[in-house]
Structures are given as C-alpha cells and as structure tokens.
Amino acid sequence: MGGGGGGGGGGGWRTAAGAAQTVRPLGDVVPAPASVRPGGTPYSITGSTRIRVDDSREARSVGTYLAGLLRPSTGYDLRITDDHRDRGRDHGRGDDGIRLRLASGDRDRALGDEGYRLESDRDGVTLTAREAAGLFHGVQTLRQLLPAAVERDSRQRGPWKVAGGTITDKPRYAYRGAMLDVSRHFFGVEQVKRYIDQLALYKINTLHLHLSDDQGWRIAIDSWPRLATYGGSTQVGGGPGGYYTKAQYRELVRYATSRHLEVVPEIDMPGHTNAALASYAELNCDGVAPPLYTGTAVGFSSLCAPKEITYDFVDDVVRELAALTPGRYLHIGGDEAHSTSHEDYVEFMRRTQAVVGKYGKKVVGWHQLTGADPVKGAVAQYWGYDATGAAERAQVAEATKGGTKLILSPADRVYLDMKYDRNTQLGQSWAGLVEVDRSYDWDPAAYLADAGVAPGAVLGVEAPLWSETLSTSDHIEEMAFPRLPGVAEIGWSPQSARDWDTYKNRLAAQGPRLTALGIDYYRSPVVPWPAE
C-alpha cells in the first residue's frame, strides 16, 4: 500500500480523539514511505535487545548512533555486536534484536544510495540498505515508529514496540535541503548542530549555510583576515555578531557528515557584500570603505566588477572555502545585485563560475544566475513566488533547456521565515502569509511546468530560513516547525503518497515527539494536534 497508510498498533501514543494505542501504525511517519506492508506481530525492544551490525565500519557507525538515541530513554544497554560472529551464541535463535545490514544483491539494487528496507516481526527489526546513508535514514523511520518518549534524555516507561510488517523506501529527489542564514544573525556551532540533528530526523540531506551578507561575514579567510574579524563583528540590530574559525567550520562539516548531510557553503556575490566592502576599501570602486551595516534593506551593495583585485579576492575566498568543504557544491549567491550593471553582472558571474570550477566544485547560484551564462553543470536555486513575472520564469526555463538543474525554494511555499498568519510575531510577509497547508500542498514536478520546465530538470527542494528577525534557537524552531517536516516529505515521498488530509494527521502525531525533543513548535490551527 502507499506510504500514507499503515497498520498494526504503537506504544505510548494517542490518536487525535485521545484513545490510547499500544503500537504506532507502521506508516505513521514523516516523510511518508514509498511502500508500507503492515502485518505480523510487533517487536518489543527490551533489556536483552542487541544492535547487531555486519562487519562494515559504516554499519557499526550507524549502530552506535542508534544506540546513542535509544539508551537514555529506554535505560537499556543495547550492546552493539557483530552479527555474523554473534549469531547462534546468544539466547533463543541468536538473531533477535535490531539488525543493520549493508547489502549489494539484486533484490536491493532498487534502493539506490539512500533507500532502505525495514522488516519487523516478533523476533526483531532488520534494516537493509546499499549505502550507510540508507541505513541512517532507516534509523530515522525506526525512531519515529517508537513512542515519542524515546526522544527524551532521561529514562521513560515503555513498552517500546515496533509494528510488524515491511517498509521499502527511497527518496523522490536526490537533493533535499535546508538553508540557515547565519549572516543576518550569527548562530554558534552548537546551535547549528542542534538544527542539523533536527534536519536529520526528517531525512534532509543538505545543509546550505549562508555565510556572508551585508550584515556579517561568518567564515575566517586567512588571506583576507578582516572579513571575519571586522566584517563579522556585528549583525542586524547591532550586537557582537561572530564568525566560525576554520576549525569550527570543519567541525560543523564533520558533524553534518556524521548525520549524512552535505554542507553547501554560500558566499553571496556581487551584491549582499557590504560586510566585505566595509572590511577592505580596495574592493569598492571609489576605494572608500562604507560603514558596517546593521539594517535589513537589500540591493545597495556591490563588489567592483571592473577591478582586477575583485577577482583576486574571489579566487582567495573560493580557494580557501573549497579546501574546507568536501561536498560537491559551492554557492555564489547572485541575487538582488541591483547596484551592479547587467554587463558587469554577466562578466562577474562568468569569471566567478570559472573560479569555482578551478577549485573542483559545482556552481550553485540563486536563479538570477540564469540571467548571465550558467556554466555546464551549474544549479540555479529558484526562489520566485506567485508574483514572479512570466519573463523571469521563462528565463529560468530556458536555462534548464541548456542543462541547468533547479533547486526549488518558492518563497511563498518554503521560505520558513515567512509569517504563518497576521498574528505571527517573528518573520516577514513580503511573499505572503504561509500556513502549514500552503507550505505542503504543491508538487515540484509541476511547479514551473507552465513556464516550460520539464520535471527532470528539478534536482530537488530546499527550505531557506532567513534570520533578519531570528536570533535564537527558539526562534529558528518556531518558524521551522511544523513546516520543515512537510518540505522534507515533498522532497522524499512519491507524489502518489502525498495528500494534505492524511499528512495533517501524521504531522499531528509528530507534536509529542517535537515536544520531547524540546522544540516549541507553532501549534497551527489547521493541524489536529493531540493533547500532550
């Protein structure tokens, strides 16, 4: 059956009507799985449960992560054992417990790089995948099949039951991203790690970090040190700002990698550059450094495209950032460059894209890049919305016919900083008010079809979170949740498994889990949240 369904019963949760249940239905997870076949006796995690891994380092790493999730709330040891060596030596059949397998047979070929199969019965739960990312995503599904109390960091009462049956699952899109703007307000390493963990729960696989803007430069660059120490010294509304040392940035990349997220760093150019211009006078056409900026207006700044030192700057920044970043992509911004002439913009983007390629990365830019000449393999991130003109949309469509792929981030659907309604205190409303149902109820394959964009041109989706009005983790979470899980489902689940009427109930069931994780989410009135 489709991913919206499920069967069996679940431990420690209640329906919207308040009736106590014993086992969470097998398909009651977000994102909706591609295929769910419920049936059979649930498996109970107990004090004798072991996490059995094959002899791969990758499976053991995922097993260690799983044990770390489950031990605090269950209070169980959950010893990690080598599956093939341990089999037959323990009580019973010797293959009970939670098994993590990396497989390469024909049966598993269709799972791809991120898919998994979860099989549950009275003897145990087996997760099978072809790659470690698939095992990791399968763990997120297993986690959601357990009671919400499993997320707490202190011992809770069970039982800890997993419904019987089989889930076979893989993502619709290869790129499923979230962007965090650390430039308008700076967020420290631990705050970003917290967001990474929240993204991982919903199978997001890309973290886009907006590292520079008019209000702050947030990454240390050895060859231009004042970018961080001076350009990073403030933020919107004033305050100390901040920046990541290279060691801190490497730690963020390492942590994201451990959660199977790829980091995409962004240096926004040639506009949105006041922090850089204030740090180095020579980057300005008149040779005069402007003051640091703590407001929220856009479009007033520009690197000096005719100056050769501008491209020395670009080369140094891209070289150092590329060396820190093992992922495939480097984002060069390119939006709202209103103070750059069209001719200068085209030339700047031509030369900057060449630098990105020189250092082994693929170019990503905001969709205004399509007004220049995207290089082969470039990716444009579309942030238009209902008010975007037909000519601009046609320009984007024309670029896709030349091979440019799209990441879809429509501002009036998935910009997580848009207000939910007129009473929302945080966020902005320039793209409109975006309730949870509006954010969820659209299809990427059809979104720009009327402009001539073929479904195959869509690489995936991304939910940006701009921080003009956000300065704490609580702010991030209030605006991201509960819209972010819906964007994750748009990117992961087949369109046939998605509809608002079933999704809103699965989302409602996430409420107690978010609470257990300490996330003070927005209680949208369009979602039938259970009493907690």
PEWO-V438052 format. One record per residue. RES is the residue in one small letter. PSI is psi in whole degrees, 0 to 359 (none if undefined). OMEGA is omega in whole degrees, 0 to 359 (999 if undefined). NEAR is the number of other C-alpha atoms within 12 Angstrom. Layout:
BEGIN
res	psi	omega	near
RES	PSI	OMEGA	NEAR
RES	PSI	OMEGA	NEAR
END
This chain:
BEGIN
res	psi	omega	near
m	168	183	22
g	167	186	27
g	341	181	38
g	346	185	36
g	191	179	31
g	168	179	33
g	181	185	31
g	193	182	31
g	184	182	33
g	146	186	38
g	129	168	32
g	34	175	32
w	167	179	37
r	148	174	29
t	171	178	30
a	332	179	23
a	351	175	15
g	1	181	15
a	131	181	12
a	139	177	18
q	163	180	22
t	334	180	27
v	130	178	35
r	132	179	40
p	145	190	41
l	326	182	48
g	8	187	46
d	63	181	42
v	165	176	50
v	127	359	51
p	157	178	48
a	131	178	49
p	158	179	49
a	323	183	35
s	134	179	32
v	124	175	34
r	92	181	29
p	156	175	32
g	151	178	25
g	178	184	21
t	136	177	25
p	158	173	34
y	138	178	37
s	123	172	33
i	127	183	40
t	183	179	27
g	340	180	19
s	358	180	23
t	136	174	34
r	153	172	38
i	111	187	43
r	122	183	40
v	153	174	40
d	186	189	32
d	18	179	22
s	146	176	22
r	324	183	17
e	316	180	26
a	321	179	37
r	322	179	28
s	316	178	29
v	322	177	39
g	319	178	40
t	318	177	27
y	314	180	29
l	315	179	37
a	320	179	33
g	329	177	26
l	318	191	32
l	333	187	41
r	315	185	32
p	317	185	21
s	324	180	30
t	330	185	33
g	6	183	27
y	156	180	27
d	317	178	23
l	56	182	29
r	138	179	28
i	124	183	31
t	158	176	32
d	116	190	27
d	310	188	31
h	334	177	19
r	329	186	15
d	340	186	24
r	130	176	21
g	353	183	14
r	351	181	15
d	183	179	19
h	157	176	15
g	220	184	14
r	339	181	14
g	0	177	25
d	19	176	30
d	171	177	33
g	202	179	39
i	118	185	47
r	134	179	45
l	120	186	52
r	131	166	42
l	124	186	39
a	159	181	31
s	11	182	17
g	171	182	14
d	326	181	11
r	330	187	15
d	0	185	25
r	323	184	20
a	347	179	23
l	337	179	35
g	202	186	30
d	336	186	29
e	358	181	37
g	169	181	40
y	164	171	44
r	130	178	43
l	122	179	45
e	126	184	39
s	133	172	37
d	187	186	27
r	338	183	24
d	346	181	30
g	183	177	36
v	130	177	41
t	126	173	40
l	125	180	45
t	136	177	46
a	165	176	42
r	335	182	33
e	160	181	33
a	325	179	38
a	321	178	39
g	317	176	39
l	317	181	45
f	315	178	45
h	323	176	46
g	324	176	50
v	323	178	46
q	323	176	37
t	314	178	42
l	317	180	49
r	317	181	41
q	339	177	46
l	347	177	48
l	161	178	44
p	151	181	44
a	331	181	39
a	344	179	36
v	341	181	40
e	349	183	35
r	156	185	26
d	16	174	19
s	162	187	18
r	135	182	17
q	163	176	22
r	140	175	20
g	210	0	27
p	163	182	28
w	84	186	38
k	143	175	41
v	124	183	48
a	148	178	46
g	150	177	36
g	193	184	34
t	131	170	38
i	128	172	43
t	125	196	39
d	144	171	42
k	160	187	41
p	151	174	41
r	316	183	37
y	145	180	38
a	333	183	32
y	116	179	38
r	101	193	46
g	166	170	44
a	138	179	47
m	138	174	43
l	122	177	46
d	106	178	42
v	9	184	46
s	314	181	49
r	315	166	46
h	140	182	43
f	136	175	45
f	130	185	37
g	175	185	28
v	313	183	28
e	326	177	20
q	319	179	22
v	320	177	34
k	318	178	28
r	317	179	27
y	321	177	40
i	314	179	39
d	323	178	30
q	322	177	35
l	319	183	43
a	325	180	39
l	329	183	36
y	21	172	48
k	23	169	52
i	138	183	49
n	8	181	43
t	132	173	40
l	114	177	45
h	118	180	46
l	118	178	48
h	96	194	40
l	351	181	50
s	147	176	45
d	185	180	57
d	325	189	50
q	350	181	50
g	142	174	54
w	124	195	49
r	14	179	48
i	133	180	47
a	132	176	32
i	112	187	37
d	321	185	19
s	347	176	20
w	72	192	27
p	332	182	25
r	345	176	25
l	312	182	41
a	311	188	37
t	326	177	28
y	308	181	32
g	337	179	43
g	13	190	46
s	4	179	35
t	186	181	35
q	181	180	39
v	131	179	33
g	4	185	22
g	196	184	22
g	171	191	19
p	345	183	24
g	225	181	34
g	171	177	34
y	164	177	37
y	129	167	36
t	168	178	25
k	323	178	24
a	320	179	17
q	319	178	22
y	317	177	34
r	322	179	25
e	321	176	22
l	317	178	38
v	316	179	34
r	315	182	23
y	316	177	25
a	318	179	35
t	322	179	29
s	340	176	25
r	13	177	38
h	40	170	38
l	137	175	42
e	132	180	35
v	129	174	43
v	107	179	42
p	145	177	47
e	129	166	40
i	109	186	48
d	124	184	44
m	158	353	50
p	347	174	51
g	186	181	39
h	40	190	40
t	18	184	48
n	324	180	48
a	321	177	49
a	316	181	50
l	324	178	43
a	333	183	36
s	328	184	32
y	109	183	33
a	327	186	24
e	347	177	25
l	352	178	34
n	143	181	30
c	327	180	23
d	1	178	16
g	13	181	18
v	124	180	16
a	130	175	24
p	166	175	26
p	160	172	23
l	153	188	32
y	132	181	37
t	13	178	28
g	196	183	23
t	6	176	25
a	158	181	19
v	161	170	23
g	3	186	24
f	346	187	24
s	155	176	38
s	134	166	40
l	154	182	47
c	96	186	37
a	326	180	35
p	343	184	23
k	135	180	21
e	331	180	19
i	334	177	20
t	320	184	31
y	336	168	30
d	317	177	21
f	310	180	34
v	316	181	39
d	315	181	27
d	314	182	25
v	313	181	38
v	319	180	40
r	313	182	27
e	321	181	28
l	321	178	40
a	322	180	36
a	334	180	25
l	345	192	32
t	111	181	34
p	347	183	26
g	175	186	30
r	334	195	27
y	152	169	37
l	125	186	46
h	128	184	44
i	13	175	51
g	240	177	41
g	3	182	44
d	159	171	39
e	41	178	31
a	59	188	36
h	341	180	23
s	10	177	26
t	130	178	29
s	158	181	22
h	317	181	21
e	316	178	17
d	321	180	25
y	313	180	34
v	316	180	27
e	318	178	27
f	314	181	36
m	325	177	42
r	311	183	29
r	323	182	31
t	321	176	45
q	323	179	40
a	323	178	29
v	317	178	30
v	315	177	38
g	323	179	28
k	325	182	20
y	21	167	28
g	19	181	21
k	157	174	32
k	141	182	34
v	132	163	45
v	139	175	43
g	159	172	46
w	161	194	42
h	348	174	41
q	342	174	38
l	330	181	45
t	348	174	40
g	353	172	32
a	225	178	31
d	91	180	35
p	135	178	41
v	165	177	32
k	131	180	22
g	357	180	27
a	153	179	39
v	131	178	42
a	133	179	48
q	111	186	43
y	120	180	48
w	18	178	36
g	174	182	32
y	191	188	25
d	329	183	18
a	357	180	16
t	133	185	21
g	158	182	13
a	324	182	17
a	319	179	16
e	318	179	24
r	323	178	31
a	323	177	24
q	317	178	29
v	315	181	44
a	320	180	34
e	321	179	28
a	324	179	35
t	330	178	38
k	338	175	23
g	3	175	22
g	353	178	25
t	129	177	35
k	159	182	40
l	138	162	49
i	126	183	45
l	123	177	46
s	57	183	40
p	127	190	39
a	328	181	34
d	16	174	36
r	310	190	43
v	11	169	51
y	109	188	46
l	353	177	50
d	0	174	43
m	141	180	41
k	147	175	36
y	314	179	37
d	183	186	24
r	344	181	15
n	355	180	15
t	127	184	22
q	320	182	18
l	170	171	30
g	187	183	31
q	175	182	29
s	17	184	24
w	334	177	17
a	1	181	24
g	178	175	26
l	135	189	28
v	92	175	35
e	170	186	36
v	321	181	40
d	321	178	31
r	320	180	30
s	327	185	40
y	326	197	40
d	69	174	28
w	159	184	28
d	116	181	35
p	324	183	39
a	332	183	28
a	351	193	19
y	315	180	31
l	22	182	36
a	323	182	20
d	342	176	15
a	351	179	24
g	15	178	23
v	121	179	31
a	149	180	26
p	325	182	26
g	349	179	24
a	348	183	35
v	115	178	37
l	329	180	35
g	200	184	40
v	156	177	50
e	140	179	50
a	102	177	49
p	148	175	40
l	100	180	44
w	148	195	39
s	26	177	40
e	322	184	34
t	6	186	32
l	129	183	33
s	359	181	33
t	165	175	23
s	324	176	31
d	321	177	21
h	313	178	30
i	312	187	43
e	325	179	37
e	323	181	34
m	329	181	44
a	328	185	46
f	126	21	42
p	24	181	47
r	325	183	49
l	315	178	48
p	326	178	46
g	320	177	46
v	321	177	49
a	320	179	45
e	322	176	51
i	319	181	47
g	330	186	46
w	312	195	41
s	147	173	41
p	146	181	27
q	328	181	28
s	340	181	22
a	2	189	33
r	127	164	33
d	149	188	29
w	320	186	28
d	323	176	19
t	325	181	29
y	318	185	38
k	331	177	38
n	321	175	29
r	322	177	42
l	318	179	45
a	321	180	41
a	344	176	39
q	344	184	48
g	306	178	39
p	329	178	33
r	316	178	36
l	319	178	34
t	316	180	28
a	330	178	22
l	359	180	26
g	22	180	22
i	115	181	29
d	81	188	22
y	163	177	31
y	123	180	34
r	78	183	32
s	135	179	27
p	350	179	16
v	359	181	25
v	132	181	26
p	70	183	24
w	138	175	29
p	159	172	26
a	134	182	19
e	none	999	21
END
